[in-house]
Each structure stands twice: as structure tokens, then as C-alpha cells.
């Protein structure tokens, strides 16, 4: 926790890319995973585990709420995207949906891969708007009222990090490796296999929201594919959340409510 606090000032000045930096957002065509051809496809299904390993740290005039996020692949087929270079730090994205009969079918999307800098590590080819951290206020009945804060981190590498739900459809070994740091890449494939997760710890760069000044009970929501750029067989289960009370304790422990 002390390490995160010492880094807070340096991180606090950095924000997510500007809205117009990576064009796109939303599907470009009807979802093939729920249409007439869906039976022939092995569509992915992204889910986000509820935030865990939460704590707060202070620095740079901010109070940062940290959390581990776990983007889970739970569909009939893997989540796979294929990027093609369109500028120095961007790739356009087509989604590869596997078919029951064999080779994947490619679908155009509005998504982008970004060559995104991580301090102390360098840049990686990551999926832009793979996830989003939000804090929502609640009404008297406990329903979400309005978003009061959002986190800066939206770029993630879809990869096979941990096999979190083994099954007959889940490969035993990693299929999709970590993000590339090669600036010369003209094409890049990212993905997460069925039954695997892409997990980022609570201490990871920008895995936080500034919650300074918030008091009361809130819904802490993590969402996979918040811009709905990807095609899935279930678009309604992409968020994981926890009810939390702010501010945290003096030790930075985050309580439920």
C-alpha cells in the first residue's frame, strides 16, 4: 500500500486518451452472435468479475481507490481480435469469431489497438476501451443514480493469463500471449481463450479511481468492452460491481455497505 501511495502523485496527472484520439465506439453492424447465422458461430462472452483486493492510497492531493480487475472469457469460443496498422500508434481491428465448421470468420469493428505507454515498462499494443472503472451514486432504494467518477485506465491487453474456469472447451495451455512491445508490428492478434482470464492487480498502473471527497454508499462498477465494440452472445453480463462505503478506513481498507 505504501508503494502505491508513493506513486499516486506521478499517476494522478495522467488521464485516459482524449475522446477523439482513437475514433470509433459501438458496433458497425448487427450482432452476428444473436442473428440468423449465430448457430454456425462459436461466439465469445466477456464477463467482468466484481472488483477485489480494494484499498485506497493518498498522494498528489488525491485519494485513489485501487482494485484488481478480472476480464473473463466464458463463451462458446475465444475472444479474438486482429489489428492492422493504420498509423504510428494505432491499428484498426477486425474480430475473428470461430466457426463450428473450422476457420474463423472476420467481422469489421470500430475498435482500435493503441501503442500505449506504461511508465517503467514502455509501450504495448493494447485494446482501447477494453474496460472501464466507475463509481455510481445510489438512490434511497439502492438503485444506481448517476456516475460520479471514472478511472483513467481503459487500455488492456486481451491475453491468456490465468485459467480460471477449466472445462472441455477451455485449452489447458496458453493460446494468446502477452501484448507485443514491437513498434514495427504491422499486424497483431490479441485474445482470451474460453475459461481463461486477463487479470490486472490492484497495484497496476492506473487501476484506480480518484474518490477524494466522496462520502456514503456507492456502487463500484467494472465493465468489459464498455463501448460495445465487440460482438458477443450475451451483451448484458459485462459488468461486475460491489457496494462500498467511502471514505475508507484510516488504514485504507474499503468496507462494504
N, C-alpha and C positions, 0 to 999 in steps of 0.2 A: 504494500500500500504506500510506503514511503517513496518507493521508486516512481510510482505513478504520480504522486503528488509533486515530486521534483520536476517531472516532465510536463506538468499541466500548463505552466506558463508558456513553454515553447509550442505546445499543441494548440493552445487557446486561440492564437492569432490565425490559425489556418482554418479554412472553411471548405465546404464541398464545391466542386466546379460550378461555375455560373450556369444558369438555366439554359442559355443558348450555346454553351461551349460544345456540347455533344448533341446535335439535333436528334429529334425522334421522340418517341413516347407513345405507347399504345400499339395495339395490333394493326397490321396493314391489310388484313383480310379476315373473313370469318374463321373461327377456330376449327381447324380440321379434326381436332380431337373430340369434338361433340357433333360433327356433321355426318353426312351420309357415308363418308369414307372412313369413319373412325374405327370400324370393326377390323380394318386391314392394318391399323397402325398400333404400335406399342408406345403409347404416349407417356410422357413423363408427368410427375405430380410433385411439385415442390411444396414442402411444408417447413415452417419455422418453429423450432422448439421455443417454449417460454424462456425469457431471459433468466440467466442463472449466474452464480458467483458474482453477485452485485456488491458494489461498495462505492463510497464517494471519496473523492480527494479534493484538496483545495490548492489553488495556486493561480497566480496571474489575475487575481480578483474574481475567479470563477469557482463554482462548486460543480465538479464533474461526477456524474453518475455513470459508472462503468458497468459493463455486463458482457458475459460470454454469449455469442450467438452461434446457433447450430442450424445451418440450412440443410434440410434433409431431402433426399431423393427417394420417393416412395411410390412411383408409378409402375406401369407395366414395362416401360423401357427407360433408358437413361435420359437425363437432360444433357443434350449435346449441342454446342454452338460452334460455328465455323466462321472465323473472321478473315476478311480480305482487306489488305492495306489500302486506305484512301487518302491518307495524309501522314505527316511525320509522326503523329502520336495517336492516330485513330485507325480503326478498322470497322468496316461495315460488317453486319452479322446476318448469316442465314442459319436457321435452326434445322438440325438434322434429326428427323423423327424416324426411328427404326420401324421397319415393316415386318409383319409376321412372315412374309414370303422371302425376306432376305435383306437386300441393300437398303440403307436409309433413304428417305425422301427429303429433299431440301425445300425449305419454306423461307421466303423473304421476311425480314422483320425490320422494325425501326430501331433496333438496338445498336449499340456501339461497344467495341472494345477500346479501352483507353490505356495508353502507356503512362502509368500513374506512379509518381514518386512516393516512396516510403523512406522517411529520414533514417539514415544509418544503414539502409539496405540498397537503395537505388530504385529505379523504376521497374514495374512489372506490367505485362499485358493482362489487364483485368476487365471484367464485365461491368460496364457502367450502369448504375442503379440496379445492382443485384439484390440489395436490401436497404432498409431504412429503419432508423431508431426514432421513436416518437413518444412523447408524454402527452396524455389527454386528461383534461379535467372531467369530472363526473357530476351528474345532477343528483338530486336528493334520492332518486331511485337506483342510483348506481350505474346509470347508462352513460356512455361517452357523450360529452357535451361539445368540446372543441379541443383542437390540438393547440397546446400551449408552448411546446418546444419540439425541435427536431435535431437529430445528430448530424455531424458533418460527414461521416463515412458512408459512402454509397457504392464504392468500387470494391469488388471482391473477385477472387479467382475461383470459379467453379472447378473443383478438383475432388479426387477421392482421398480424403484424409483419414477417415475412420469408418470401419464397417459397423454401423450402429443398429442395423436390423437384418441379420443374416436370414436368407431364405433361398429357395431353389432358383429364384430369378436373380439373386444377388451374387456377382462374381466374388470369389474368395480372395483374389489378388487385385491390387490397384490397376485400373484401366486408364484413368485420366490423371496425369501427374500435376505437379505444382505449376504455377504460372511461369512463363518464359520471361527472362530479362534481356533478351537479344533484341537490340534496336533495329537489326537488319531484317527481322522477320517480315515476310510478305503475307504469310497466311498463318493462322494459329487456331487450333481446336481446343476448346475448354469443355469440361463436362463433369457430371457426378453420376456414378452408376447407381442402379437400384439398390437400396439398402445401405448406401454409404452417405456420409455427411461431409460438408465443408464447414469446419469449425474454427472460429477465431476467439482467442481467450479475452477475458475482460481487461487484460493489461495491454492488448494490442493497440497499435496506432489508430487513434480516432474512434475507438469503440466506446464512445461515451456521449452523453448529452449534458449541456450546462443547465443545471437545475437551480442555480442561485435564486433565492427569493421565493421559491415555491413552498407552500405550506398546505398540508391537508392530505387527502387521499386521492391518488391518481392511478390511471391505467398506463403502465409502461408497455408499449407495443413494439414488437419487432416484426417486420414484414418482408418476405421474399418477393422479388420481382414487383416492386410497388408501382411501376409504370405499366405493368401488364404487357410487356414486350414479348413475352414467351408464351407459346401455346402449351396448354396442359389439359389433362382430362378432368381436373377439378380446380377452378379458379377461386373457390370460396374458402380454401383452407390454408392460405399462405401466411397467416399471421399467428404469432404466439405472444401471449401477454401475461402480466402479473399485476395485481393491485398492490401498490406500495404507498407507504406513508413517508412524506417529506416534511421537514428535513430529516436526514439520517441521524443516528446517534453520534455522540462526540467522537467515537472511535471509527465512524464511517460505515457502521453496519446499517443495512437497509432492511426495514421491517415491513411486514405485510399489514393490510388493513381490510 
